[in-house]
Amino acid sequence: MDSLKKAQPYFAKIAALETYTSYDGNEHKDKYSNEIEYFASEFFRYVDFKDKTYEQLPWVHEAFRNYAGTLCNVGLPDEAVKAYLDKQLQVIPQGSQTHLMALSGVVSVLRQTKNGNFVPYAEAFIQEFKDESPAAAADLQKHLDAVKSFAVGGVAPDFAQKTPEGEDLKLSDLRGKVVLVDFWASWCGPCRRENPNVVRVYNQYKEKGFEILGVSLDQDKNRWLQAIEKDGLTWRHVSDLKGWQNEVAQLYSVSAIPHTILLDAEGKIIARNLRGPALENKLAELFE
């Protein structure tokens, strides 16, 4: 990078957006607890976003697409994704062309992955750049209006599917309780590995008004029921046995599992994609 800055300074700025040195557990363990933390902090290590040259480089958009895409696909809770994104975006001069390209890259990924952070970042883009990019802002506003009911603070759309006993169960039947809608499947390794954590918090809070509704993306009923029994999932379950075409998963734009949506007693969305310690901490906040 140093020699490139001398030989081709313009190209060096582009290369800086594409340069990421691999994580070394031995070398970096004193500063970072894991590779995700390292990635989030070091991805733009060689970039000086205050350099006005970046306002003319469309690679900024792609670099932030890559950065946000990785954060969205490694299983982080939405709050952690937002914290990392905020930290990087705040380094860029606000309202600049560089900021516009970076924020548009982030928003496009959040929209594509249906991440719970899409709404606040889309609103930020519209507020900041509605005059400068009216067409993009208008398109984003249309999509934003369509998804707001599925975002944090919106009332989760009602649905009904069959229980293992063949009876219809509605989401609204569980009103009055804090409900975790858990999208999973018997064939999903990460889901099965997460199940012991979910069992533990369910047993801890079920007497205090906590309920879980498992929505399975299985196609084989026997495998679905065997997984429920083997993992000790004693809460409520539904499925239409259509796999990835599960109608509730389609309704909620679920594109990867495990995927969770936490609702309050009135059916409003509190949070999405809470797992492990993040789920436990949120439930402790609500019940204790």
C-alpha positions as CSV (number, residue, x, y, z in Angstrom):
1,M,0.0,0.0,0.0
2,D,2.8,2.4,0.8
3,S,4.6,1.8,-2.5
4,L,1.3,2.1,-4.4
5,K,0.5,5.5,-2.8
6,K,3.8,6.8,-4.3
7,A,3.5,5.1,-7.7
8,Q,-0.3,5.5,-8.3
9,P,-1.9,7.6,-5.6
10,Y,-5.4,7.7,-7.2
11,F,-5.5,3.9,-7.7
12,A,-4.1,3.5,-4.1
13,K,-7.4,5.0,-2.8
14,I,-9.4,2.5,-4.7
15,A,-7.2,-0.4,-3.6
16,A,-7.6,0.8,0.0
17,L,-11.3,0.0,-0.2
18,E,-10.5,-3.5,-1.3
19,T,-7.7,-4.3,1.1
20,Y,-8.4,-6.4,4.1
21,T,-5.7,-8.3,6.0
22,S,-6.8,-11.7,7.4
23,Y,-7.5,-12.3,11.0
24,D,-4.7,-13.9,13.0
25,G,-6.0,-15.3,16.3
26,N,-2.5,-15.2,17.9
27,E,-1.6,-11.8,16.7
28,H,-4.9,-10.0,17.3
29,K,-6.3,-11.8,20.3
30,D,-5.1,-9.1,22.7
31,K,-7.1,-6.4,20.9
32,Y,-10.1,-8.3,19.6
33,S,-12.1,-11.1,21.2
34,N,-13.1,-12.7,17.9
35,E,-12.8,-12.5,14.2
36,I,-16.1,-10.7,13.7
37,E,-15.0,-7.9,16.0
38,Y,-11.7,-7.7,14.1
39,F,-13.5,-7.6,10.7
40,A,-15.9,-4.9,11.8
41,S,-13.1,-2.7,13.1
42,E,-10.4,-3.3,10.6
43,F,-12.2,-3.6,7.2
44,F,-11.6,0.0,6.3
45,R,-8.3,0.3,8.0
46,Y,-6.4,1.7,5.0
47,V,-9.1,4.2,4.0
48,D,-9.2,7.9,4.9
49,F,-12.8,8.8,4.2
50,K,-12.1,12.5,4.9
51,D,-10.1,12.6,1.6
52,K,-12.4,14.3,-0.9
53,T,-11.2,12.0,-3.7
54,Y,-13.6,9.4,-2.3
55,E,-16.6,11.5,-3.3
56,Q,-15.8,10.6,-6.9
57,L,-15.3,6.9,-6.3
58,P,-18.3,4.6,-6.8
59,W,-16.3,1.8,-5.2
60,V,-17.3,3.3,-1.9
61,H,-20.9,2.0,-2.5
62,E,-19.7,-1.5,-3.3
63,A,-17.3,-1.5,-0.3
64,F,-20.1,-0.7,2.1
65,R,-22.3,-3.3,0.4
66,N,-19.6,-5.9,1.1
67,Y,-19.1,-4.7,4.7
68,A,-22.8,-4.6,5.6
69,G,-23.5,-7.9,3.8
70,T,-20.9,-9.8,5.8
71,L,-22.2,-8.3,9.1
72,C,-25.8,-9.3,8.1
73,N,-24.9,-12.9,7.3
74,V,-22.8,-14.0,10.3
75,G,-25.6,-14.3,12.8
76,L,-25.2,-11.1,14.7
77,P,-28.3,-9.6,16.5
78,D,-29.6,-6.5,14.7
79,E,-28.3,-4.2,17.6
80,A,-24.7,-5.4,17.0
81,V,-25.0,-4.9,13.3
82,K,-26.3,-1.4,13.8
83,A,-23.5,-0.5,16.3
84,Y,-20.8,-1.6,13.8
85,L,-22.4,0.2,10.9
86,D,-22.9,3.4,12.9
87,K,-19.3,3.5,14.0
88,Q,-18.1,3.2,10.4
89,L,-20.6,5.7,8.9
90,Q,-19.8,8.3,11.5
91,V,-16.2,8.5,10.3
92,I,-17.4,9.9,7.0
93,P,-18.2,13.6,6.6
94,Q,-22.0,13.7,7.0
95,G,-24.0,14.9,4.0
96,S,-21.0,14.4,1.6
97,Q,-21.1,12.4,-1.6
98,T,-19.0,9.8,0.1
99,H,-21.6,9.5,2.8
100,L,-24.3,9.2,0.2
101,M,-22.6,6.3,-1.5
102,A,-21.7,4.6,1.7
103,L,-25.2,4.9,3.2
104,S,-26.8,3.8,-0.1
105,G,-24.6,0.7,-0.1
106,V,-25.7,-0.1,3.5
107,V,-29.4,0.4,2.7
108,S,-29.3,-1.7,-0.4
109,V,-27.9,-4.7,1.6
110,L,-30.3,-4.2,4.5
111,R,-33.2,-4.1,2.0
112,Q,-32.0,-7.2,0.2
113,T,-31.3,-9.2,3.3
114,K,-34.5,-8.0,5.0
115,N,-32.5,-6.9,8.0
116,G,-34.3,-5.3,10.9
117,N,-32.1,-2.2,10.6
118,F,-33.5,-1.4,7.2
119,V,-36.1,1.1,8.5
120,P,-33.9,3.5,10.5
121,Y,-31.2,3.5,7.8
122,A,-33.7,4.0,5.0
123,E,-35.3,6.9,7.0
124,A,-31.8,8.4,7.5
125,F,-31.1,8.2,3.8
126,I,-34.4,9.9,2.8
127,Q,-34.0,12.6,5.4
128,E,-30.4,13.4,4.4
129,F,-30.6,13.0,0.6
130,K,-34.2,13.5,-0.5
131,D,-33.3,16.8,-2.3
132,E,-30.1,15.6,-3.8
133,S,-31.4,12.2,-4.9
134,P,-35.2,12.5,-5.2
135,A,-35.8,9.5,-7.4
136,A,-33.8,7.2,-5.1
137,A,-35.5,8.7,-2.0
138,A,-39.0,8.2,-3.5
139,D,-38.3,4.6,-4.4
140,L,-37.0,3.9,-1.0
141,Q,-40.0,5.6,0.7
142,K,-42.4,3.4,-1.3
143,H,-40.5,0.2,-0.1
144,L,-40.2,1.6,3.4
145,D,-44.0,2.1,3.7
146,A,-44.5,-1.5,2.6
147,V,-42.2,-3.0,5.2
148,K,-42.8,-0.8,8.2
149,S,-45.4,-3.1,9.7
150,F,-42.8,-5.8,9.9
151,A,-40.2,-3.6,11.6
152,V,-39.5,-3.0,15.2
153,G,-42.4,-1.1,16.7
154,G,-45.0,-2.3,14.1
155,V,-47.8,-4.8,14.9
156,A,-46.8,-8.2,13.6
157,P,-49.3,-9.4,10.9
158,D,-51.5,-12.1,12.2
159,F,-51.4,-15.6,10.7
160,A,-52.7,-19.1,11.2
161,Q,-51.1,-22.5,10.5
162,K,-51.6,-26.1,11.6
163,T,-50.3,-27.5,14.8
164,P,-48.8,-31.1,14.9
165,E,-52.3,-32.2,16.0
166,G,-53.8,-30.7,12.9
167,E,-55.6,-27.8,14.6
168,D,-55.4,-24.1,13.4
169,L,-53.4,-21.9,15.7
170,K,-53.3,-18.1,15.2
171,L,-50.5,-15.8,16.4
172,S,-53.2,-13.6,17.9
173,D,-54.3,-16.5,20.1
174,L,-51.2,-15.8,22.1
175,R,-51.9,-12.1,22.8
176,G,-51.3,-11.1,26.4
177,K,-48.0,-12.8,26.5
178,V,-44.5,-11.9,25.3
179,V,-44.0,-14.2,22.3
180,L,-40.9,-15.3,20.5
181,V,-41.8,-16.4,16.9
182,D,-39.0,-18.8,16.1
183,F,-38.5,-19.8,12.4
184,W,-36.5,-23.1,12.3
185,A,-36.4,-26.6,10.8
186,S,-35.3,-30.1,11.8
187,W,-32.6,-30.0,9.1
188,C,-31.2,-26.7,10.2
189,G,-27.9,-27.3,12.1
190,P,-27.6,-23.7,13.6
191,C,-31.3,-24.0,14.7
192,R,-30.7,-27.3,16.5
193,R,-27.6,-26.0,18.1
194,E,-29.5,-22.9,19.4
195,N,-32.4,-24.9,20.7
196,P,-30.8,-25.7,24.1
197,N,-30.4,-22.0,24.8
198,V,-34.1,-21.4,23.8
199,V,-35.2,-24.3,26.0
200,R,-33.3,-22.8,28.9
201,V,-34.8,-19.3,28.7
202,Y,-38.3,-20.7,28.0
203,N,-38.2,-22.7,31.2
204,Q,-36.9,-19.6,33.0
205,Y,-39.6,-17.2,31.9
206,K,-42.7,-19.3,30.9
207,E,-44.3,-18.8,34.2
208,K,-43.9,-15.0,33.9
209,G,-45.8,-14.7,30.7
210,F,-43.3,-15.8,28.0
211,E,-44.4,-18.0,25.1
212,I,-42.7,-19.4,22.0
213,L,-44.3,-20.2,18.7
214,G,-42.1,-22.3,16.5
215,V,-42.8,-22.0,12.8
216,S,-41.1,-24.9,11.0
217,L,-39.8,-24.8,7.5
218,D,-39.9,-28.6,7.3
219,Q,-41.5,-30.7,4.6
220,D,-41.4,-34.1,6.4
221,K,-43.8,-34.2,9.3
222,N,-42.2,-37.1,11.0
223,R,-38.8,-35.4,11.1
224,W,-40.4,-32.2,12.4
225,L,-42.1,-34.1,15.2
226,Q,-39.0,-36.1,16.0
227,A,-36.9,-32.9,16.3
228,I,-39.4,-31.4,18.6
229,E,-39.3,-34.4,20.9
230,K,-35.6,-34.9,20.8
231,D,-34.7,-31.3,21.5
232,G,-37.4,-31.0,24.2
233,L,-39.3,-28.1,22.6
234,T,-42.3,-28.0,24.8
235,W,-43.8,-24.8,23.4
236,R,-46.4,-24.2,20.6
237,H,-45.5,-25.3,17.1
238,V,-47.1,-24.8,13.6
239,S,-46.1,-25.5,10.0
240,D,-47.6,-25.9,6.6
241,L,-44.9,-28.4,5.6
242,K,-43.9,-26.4,2.5
243,G,-40.3,-25.9,3.4
244,W,-38.8,-22.6,2.2
245,Q,-42.2,-21.8,0.7
246,N,-43.8,-21.8,4.1
247,E,-46.5,-19.1,3.9
248,V,-45.7,-17.4,7.2
249,A,-42.0,-17.3,6.3
250,Q,-42.9,-15.7,3.0
251,L,-45.2,-13.2,4.8
252,Y,-42.4,-12.2,7.1
253,S,-39.7,-12.2,4.4
254,V,-37.6,-14.8,6.1
255,S,-34.7,-15.7,3.9
256,A,-32.4,-17.5,6.4
257,I,-32.9,-19.5,9.6
258,P,-32.8,-19.5,12.5
259,H,-34.8,-16.3,12.5
260,T,-36.6,-14.9,15.5
261,I,-39.1,-12.1,16.1
262,L,-39.9,-11.0,19.7
263,L,-43.3,-9.5,20.3
264,D,-44.8,-7.7,23.3
265,A,-48.1,-8.6,24.9
266,E,-49.9,-6.4,22.3
267,G,-48.3,-8.1,19.3
268,K,-45.9,-5.3,18.6
269,I,-42.4,-6.2,17.4
270,I,-39.8,-5.6,20.1
271,A,-36.7,-7.1,18.3
272,R,-35.6,-9.4,15.5
273,N,-32.9,-12.1,15.3
274,L,-32.2,-12.3,19.0
275,R,-30.3,-15.5,19.9
276,G,-28.1,-16.7,22.7
277,P,-27.0,-14.0,25.2
278,A,-28.9,-11.3,23.3
279,L,-32.2,-13.1,23.7
280,E,-31.5,-13.8,27.4
281,N,-30.6,-10.2,28.1
282,K,-33.7,-8.9,26.4
283,L,-36.0,-11.2,28.3
284,A,-34.2,-10.3,31.6
285,E,-34.9,-6.7,30.8
286,L,-38.6,-7.4,30.1
287,F,-39.3,-9.7,33.0
288,E,-36.9,-8.8,35.8
